[in-house]
Amino acid sequence: MTIQQIDTLIKLPEVCRQAGFGKSAIYEMISTGLFPEPIKLGCASRWSQLEVQDWIARQKRARRVA
């Protein structure tokens, strides 16, 4: 039996808080392909909690390699 994680959609202020970057830096990293793109819901943007957490985990792994 596998445990399925529940994904939630989070707003930009929460993305910034978790990632430790301001909104301009987040959007710059998105434009260069270094950060997950938002999901568009009409005119609103939301991010996958699981994708943001995966990005953070990859940053942690990368520091061990460097």
N, C-alpha and C positions, 0 to 999 in steps of 0.2 A: 504494500500500500504506500503510495506517495502522498506527501503533504503538498497541496496546491496553495501557492501564495496568492493572496488577493491583491490585485493591483488597484491603486486609487489614482485619480488625477489631481495634481496639485497645481496651485497658482504660482506665478513668478516669485512673489516674496518668499514663499516656502522653498522654492528651488534655490534662490540666492542664499537663504539661511543655511540650507543643507550643504550646498557646494562651497560656500564661503567666498562667493564672488558677487559683485554688483550686477545689475541688469545689463549694462553695456558690455561687460566682459562676457556674460552668458551669451548674449546675442552675437558677439564677435566670434566666440568659440563655435557657435552653431553655424555661422557663415563659412567657417573653415573646416567644418566637419568633425570638430573635436568634442562636441557635446550633443546629446540627443535633441532632436528637433521637437518642437511642441506639437500637440494634437490640436487642430483647429475645430472649435465648436461654435459655428457661426462666426461672430467677430471676436470671440474669446479664445485665448491660448491656454492650454493646460499641458502639464508634463506627466508622463508615466512615473509614478513613484519607484517602480521596480527598475526602470531604465536609469533614473538618476542614481539610485543606490548601486546599480551595476557600474556606472561610470565612476563613482567614488571608490568602489572596490578595485577597479582597474588602476586607478591612480595610486592606491596603496600598494598594489602588486608591483607597479612600475618603479616605485622608489626602492624596493628590495633588489631589483635587477640592476639599477643604476649604480 
